[in-house]
Amino acid sequence: MAFFADPEVLPDELIPFSGRLSPRFYEIRKKVAAFCLDVRAVSSRADYDNLKSKAREQGLWNFFLPEVSGLTVLEYSPMAEMLGAVPLANGAMNCSAPDTGNMEVLAKFGNEEQKAQWLEPLLNQEIRSCFAMTEPGVASSDATNISSTIERDGDEYVVNGHKWYISGAVRNSCKIAIFLGKTPNEAFKRHQQQSMILVPVHLEGEAMYPGVEILRSMAVFGHEGDHAEMIFDNVRVPAGNMILGEGRGFEIAQGRLGPGRIHHCMRSIGQAEMALSAMIYRIQNRTAFGTKLDSKDSIRQIIAESRLEVTKCRQLCYLAAVIADERGFKAARKYIAMIKVAAPRMALQVVDEAIQVHGAHGVSQDSKLPGMYTGLRTLRVADGPDIVHMNTIVKEEMKQEINPLAKELSGHNPYIKKYNKAVLPHGYYDDWAPEEKTSKL
């Protein structure tokens, strides 16, 4: 990766965007590259804690916030790639999900009391947080299906719901959840029924907030982590815990997910780069059937194909970032959906090829490739499965005007109309004018 090889040299992929890069970008890029290399040398908890202090001193703490980094979405994207290549750097800079998204929500939409009580401790990494959205009983990729409820009762809201795969909730340090649920109101439209509210989770010691229960730690590919299945049973929280107001959940979600999805995709590209580097290292140091693996045509093709796919995805991510900078995240939604499908899919394929090249070693505990594979496969479900983002792409595509040359290019069979043997209830297929068609998407 060029950032680590020589931070003074602008990577080729960024040259088309050089006019958009500020002097601060070049300054910060060197700092982040050096910091990531320092993180790779960590061998103890004390070393890690020292790096946190170093991040604060260098202005890299809470670096994901635009107010801290001073960078555009495009400028932050290559930094996210480095953080993907060296995952431990995220925690050392307080840039770990789901806290990053939650802090962005509180910074953008929280009131002063919410910021003082919850945002400040999160910014100082004194506590951790979780985002409680996904439910086991409904298809949660369609957020209008969410069945959890948030109902007003005097000066309080009563929260009820069953959630699972709530990342980070198992940890005792997780003190607060941003909970997505319905606030039933017939006056609101379908996409204005959802709200977000702050719900405390862990109290001091082993105690839980009244009504909040962790049923179990959820496994990913058979390995349990910090993802929780949770019950919220008549949980009462102050009315002041409502974020932005009732029915504003979708509005908040778009503000939370847009930047985060670009960052996640760039991190996955960083992982793909590391897997590609591991492949090259392996084939240069392994012999089979009398010659080094790097002389085998089939393996050389894998390397070439991987480089093609990594580079294409990176440029697509940069395009999404530029559109977000220029026109906002709503205008960039098609491109964000594209990278949300393309980047994790590409990275997963590159890691899979790397495992193949490494053989048995590639699935062993001595390699980091298995953990990388499971993480990337999970990412293709997190924030919605691929098909949801595919549908977004299609919807945006169908809004475009049809090219006037499309009908000519498509062509028609004149004999259908002449012989009148293929009449359908809606008429002949070649009688439709493009402006008469309507999408059912």
Order of alpha helices (4+ residues) and beta strands (2+ residues): alpha-alpha-alpha-alpha-alpha-alpha-alpha-alpha-beta-beta-beta-beta-beta-beta-beta-alpha-beta-beta-alpha-alpha-alpha-alpha-alpha-alpha
